[in-house]
Amino acid sequence: MRNISSLELKLHASAFIIGLGLSAPAYFIPIFLQELGASYTLIGIMGSIRSTPYAVLPILTGFIMSRYDMRKLYVLSSILSSTGFILLSISQSYLEIGLANFLLGISMVFYWPIAESIIAEFFPEDSRWKVYSSFSASWSTAYFIGPIIGGVLAELADLRTLFGISGIICGVAVPLIYLMGELRLKNISKIRFKDGGLVGIWPLYVMVFLFSIGMACLILLAPSYFYEAGWSNFMVGTVFTVFGITRTIGYVLLSKLKKIDEARIITLSITIQSIVIFLLVYARPEIIFPTLALAGLINGAYFVASFSVISKKVQMGYRSISIGFLESIIGLGFIIGPAFIGLLLDYLNVWVAFTITSLVILSALPVMLVSKNIR
């Protein structure tokens, strides 16, 4: 019989370690490119390269999970992220940087989607909500600690050193994941999308796509924008630490509730995300710090609500497929978003770029009106 408590502990610990390795340098990759002379367009393209695997592969992994030990899929997140950061630390050309970003993108395919599917498929229904919340708190805690550590290392040493250390951290999770034991799903003889409840929540996928464009703007372009506005590496790291702290608070607060209104949370999060993106035009610390604090809070709440919709509306055995598709949609937003917004920043101005992006996010609200399965 599987030791659920032990599995949960190893899952949370590995999520924290990998999350720490991924987050410490994440916001400094755009700055690294900018120091090499890259334009916003090229920075956006590099972000899209990193996001491309996440737009395609999660849904495929959702289908193959029934055939393979999910532990072996999950460990790839540690191995590939370690390799990607080490390559980035020694890169000498945009081609090598692009390859490193591509490897990092693939590593993320085996991070969140696999871990979330383990929760959805291997934990008892009555504890699934609690496990997901604590898992989210684990990786998001790493994501608010990581940027400040990254900022300090970037100031004390340099960005290449930061990338190398992050690669080592990611690799530490490998033995821990193997100690989780075999995690193999039962085969689903025939996939019936309509019967599994996958089609019924299509509005959720549309809203997640539009919401993720705002996420991509914050994570992949805002750091360079702040840096160009005169912010130090330490300040950039600190503001995203604040973002991470409030995101964790969002996870923790929601986990304390006995019941949540998914539709209300999603609607409110979309509205606030739109406002947050618009306020980026000011690039002043006294505005950006509270703005990103609010952004972190609603980002945490939004994806808890989305997971809850899947957990309630999609049948057992199909949830890993639905999670994979959801994560692919997020990846698609991270492909289109950075390139689109980067072009707007290069060829128009920040007011137009962030206003258009804000309106794109806000366009998700009408979708909620037709979301009978979510409301």
Order of alpha helices (4+ residues) and beta strands (2+ residues): alpha-alpha-alpha-alpha-alpha-alpha-alpha-alpha-alpha-alpha-alpha-alpha-alpha-alpha-alpha-alpha-alpha-alpha
